[in-house]
């Protein structure tokens, strides 16, 4: 690459969007997946295992909790989305099967999945058409103004966060999914778990000035 094209590339790269992405399909058989940790009141091998390219989670009869979590730089995000496909096969000890959670210094999303409705912590219960113990797709997406939750493509929640969006976040965050309640046991399967978020990197003032200089240098260098 010649100098003039190099300086153009440097100038145009300022302020680019940063993307963070996780896509778990549980096909390797190794648990917990790389980057995740296990937390539970029962042995991990009793609660989680893989079979036929799906993750099986069974806490039936244990009154125990078992979930996977990970700590990442999930803060400083401008847009995010989470999607998973779950099949609830049985539940006991209360109409509660599984949960997922996004937690950082900007916002918290905490969703418990029940047969026929989702419970959004601190915000209420939201019904959806329950089709029995078959696969259901859960999709959530949000930005600074709020977030939405879809089940099988049907909108079930559209509103704000449990806590106000923090415009001056600190760099920490976590994801979690599984059985987070020791009193509500269930047996369910997960086909995949996906999370992604984007950060619009503001261009520092000095970088903007430098970018103009680089563009000018590239332009005049091309003219010679």
C-alpha positions as CSV (number, residue, x, y, z in Angstrom):
1,X,0.0,0.0,0.0
2,X,1.4,3.4,-1.0
3,X,1.7,6.2,1.5
4,X,-1.2,8.2,0.2
5,X,-3.6,5.2,0.5
6,X,-2.2,4.5,4.0
7,X,-3.0,8.0,5.3
8,X,-6.5,7.8,3.8
9,X,-7.1,4.5,5.6
10,X,-5.9,5.9,8.9
11,X,-8.1,9.0,8.6
12,X,-11.2,7.0,7.7
13,X,-10.7,4.5,10.5
14,X,-11.1,7.2,13.2
15,X,-14.5,6.9,15.0
16,X,-15.2,3.4,13.7
17,X,-17.8,1.2,15.4
18,X,-16.5,-1.5,17.8
19,X,-18.4,-4.8,17.9
20,X,-18.4,-7.4,20.7
21,X,-19.9,-10.8,19.8
22,X,-20.6,-14.2,21.4
23,X,-22.1,-17.1,19.5
24,X,-22.3,-20.4,21.4
25,X,-23.6,-23.6,19.7
26,X,-22.5,-26.2,22.3
27,X,-21.2,-28.6,19.6
28,X,-17.7,-29.2,21.1
29,X,-19.0,-31.0,24.1
30,X,-16.6,-29.1,26.4
31,X,-18.3,-27.4,29.4
32,X,-18.4,-24.7,30.4
33,X,-17.7,-23.1,27.0
34,X,-14.5,-21.1,26.7
35,X,-14.8,-17.8,28.5
36,X,-17.6,-18.9,30.7
37,X,-17.6,-20.2,34.3
38,X,-20.1,-22.4,36.2
39,X,-21.8,-21.4,39.4
40,X,-24.3,-23.7,41.2
41,X,-25.3,-25.5,44.3
42,X,-25.0,-28.9,42.6
43,X,-22.2,-30.4,40.6
44,X,-21.9,-29.0,37.1
45,X,-22.0,-32.4,35.5
46,X,-25.3,-33.2,37.2
47,X,-26.9,-30.0,35.8
48,X,-25.3,-29.4,32.4
49,X,-24.4,-31.7,29.5
50,X,-24.4,-31.7,25.7
51,X,-26.1,-34.2,23.5
52,X,-27.1,-34.0,19.8
53,X,-25.6,-30.5,19.5
54,X,-27.8,-29.0,22.2
55,X,-27.1,-28.0,25.8
56,X,-29.2,-29.9,28.3
57,X,-29.9,-28.3,31.7
58,X,-31.7,-30.4,34.4
59,X,-32.1,-29.4,38.0
60,X,-35.3,-31.4,38.6
61,X,-35.7,-32.6,42.2
62,X,-32.6,-30.8,43.5
63,X,-33.9,-27.5,44.7
64,X,-30.6,-26.3,43.4
65,X,-29.4,-23.5,41.1
66,X,-27.0,-23.9,38.2
67,X,-25.9,-21.4,35.6
68,X,-23.1,-20.3,33.3
69,X,-21.7,-16.8,33.5
70,X,-19.0,-14.7,32.0
71,X,-17.4,-11.3,32.8
72,X,-16.6,-9.1,29.9
73,X,-16.4,-5.4,28.9
74,X,-20.1,-5.2,28.2
75,X,-20.4,-1.6,29.4
76,X,-19.9,1.3,27.0
77,X,-22.4,-0.2,24.6
78,X,-24.7,1.8,22.3
79,X,-26.7,-1.0,20.8
80,X,-27.0,-4.7,21.8
81,X,-29.0,-7.8,21.1
82,X,-29.4,-11.3,22.6
83,X,-31.0,-14.4,21.0
84,X,-31.5,-17.9,22.2
85,X,-33.7,-20.9,21.3
86,X,-35.0,-23.0,24.3
87,X,-37.2,-26.0,24.7
88,X,-38.7,-26.4,28.2
89,X,-39.4,-30.1,28.8
90,X,-40.5,-30.1,32.4
91,X,-40.7,-27.8,35.4
92,X,-41.5,-28.1,39.1
93,X,-41.5,-26.1,42.2
94,X,-43.1,-23.1,40.6
95,X,-43.8,-22.0,37.0
96,X,-40.2,-20.9,36.3
97,X,-37.8,-22.6,34.0
98,X,-34.7,-20.6,33.1
99,X,-33.3,-17.1,32.9
100,X,-30.8,-14.9,31.1
101,X,-29.2,-11.7,32.4
102,X,-27.2,-8.8,31.0
103,X,-25.7,-6.7,33.7
104,X,-23.4,-3.7,33.4
105,X,-23.0,-0.1,34.7
106,X,-25.3,1.2,32.0
107,X,-28.3,-1.0,32.4
108,X,-29.6,-4.4,33.7
109,X,-31.8,-6.8,31.8
110,X,-33.0,-9.8,33.8
111,X,-35.5,-12.1,32.2
112,X,-37.0,-15.3,33.7
113,X,-38.7,-17.6,31.1
114,X,-41.9,-19.3,32.1
115,X,-44.2,-21.5,30.0
116,X,-46.5,-18.8,28.5
117,X,-44.9,-15.6,29.8
118,X,-41.6,-13.9,30.6
119,X,-40.9,-12.2,33.8
120,X,-38.8,-9.0,33.4
121,X,-37.3,-8.4,36.8
122,X,-38.6,-5.2,38.3
123,X,-40.9,-4.5,35.4
124,X,-43.6,-7.1,35.3
125,X,-44.8,-10.2,33.5
126,X,-45.5,-10.4,29.8
127,X,-47.5,-13.2,28.2
128,X,-46.8,-14.9,24.8
129,X,-48.6,-17.7,23.0
130,X,-47.3,-20.9,24.6
131,X,-47.0,-23.8,22.1
132,X,-46.1,-26.5,24.6
133,X,-42.8,-28.2,25.2
134,X,-41.3,-27.3,21.8
135,X,-38.6,-24.9,20.7
136,X,-39.2,-21.2,21.3
137,X,-37.0,-18.4,20.1
138,X,-36.3,-15.5,22.5
139,X,-34.9,-12.3,21.0
140,X,-34.1,-9.1,22.9
141,X,-32.6,-5.9,21.5
142,X,-31.9,-2.5,22.9
143,X,-30.1,0.8,22.8
144,X,-29.8,3.9,25.1
145,X,-33.5,4.7,24.9
146,X,-34.8,1.2,26.0
147,X,-35.2,-2.4,24.8
148,X,-37.6,-4.9,23.3
149,X,-38.3,-8.6,23.8
150,X,-39.7,-10.9,21.2
151,X,-40.8,-14.5,21.5
152,X,-41.2,-16.5,18.3
153,X,-41.2,-13.1,16.5
154,X,-44.1,-11.7,18.6
155,X,-43.3,-8.5,20.5
156,X,-43.9,-9.1,24.3
157,X,-42.1,-6.2,25.9
158,X,-41.2,-2.7,24.7
159,X,-40.0,-0.2,27.3
160,X,-37.3,1.0,29.5
161,X,-34.6,-0.6,31.7
162,X,-35.1,-1.6,35.3
163,X,-32.6,1.1,36.2
164,X,-32.0,4.3,34.2
165,X,-29.4,4.1,31.4
166,X,-26.2,5.5,32.8
167,X,-24.4,7.9,30.3
168,X,-21.1,7.7,32.2
169,X,-20.5,4.0,32.6
170,X,-17.5,2.1,34.1
171,X,-15.9,-0.7,32.1
172,X,-17.4,-3.9,33.6
173,X,-20.3,-6.2,32.8
174,X,-21.5,-9.8,32.9
175,X,-23.7,-12.3,31.0
176,X,-25.5,-15.3,32.6
177,X,-28.0,-18.0,31.7
178,X,-29.3,-21.1,33.3
179,X,-31.3,-22.0,36.4
180,X,-30.8,-19.1,38.9
181,X,-33.4,-20.1,41.4
182,X,-32.9,-22.9,43.9
183,X,-36.6,-23.4,44.5
184,X,-37.9,-23.7,40.9
185,X,-36.4,-26.8,39.2
186,X,-36.7,-27.5,35.5
187,X,-35.4,-29.6,32.6
188,X,-34.8,-27.7,29.4
189,X,-32.6,-27.6,26.3
190,X,-30.8,-24.7,24.6
191,X,-29.8,-24.8,20.9
192,X,-27.7,-21.7,20.9
193,X,-26.9,-18.5,22.8
194,X,-25.9,-15.3,21.0
195,X,-25.0,-11.9,22.3
196,X,-23.6,-8.9,20.4
197,X,-23.2,-5.2,21.1
198,X,-21.8,-2.2,19.3
199,X,-20.0,0.9,20.6
200,X,-19.9,4.0,18.6
201,X,-16.4,5.2,19.3
202,X,-16.4,9.0,19.4
203,X,-13.5,10.6,17.6
204,X,-11.2,12.5,20.0
205,X,-10.6,16.2,19.0
206,X,-7.0,15.6,18.4
207,X,-7.8,12.6,16.1
208,X,-10.2,14.7,14.1
209,X,-7.5,17.3,13.5
210,X,-5.0,14.7,12.7
211,X,-7.4,13.0,10.3
212,X,-7.8,16.3,8.3
213,X,-4.0,16.6,8.1
214,X,-3.7,13.0,6.9
215,X,-6.4,13.5,4.3
216,X,-4.8,16.6,3.0
217,X,-1.4,14.9,2.9
218,X,-2.9,12.0,1.0
219,X,-4.6,14.3,-1.4
220,X,-1.6,16.4,-2.2
221,X,0.6,13.4,-2.3
222,X,-1.6,12.0,-5.0
223,X,-1.4,15.2,-7.0
224,X,2.4,14.9,-7.3
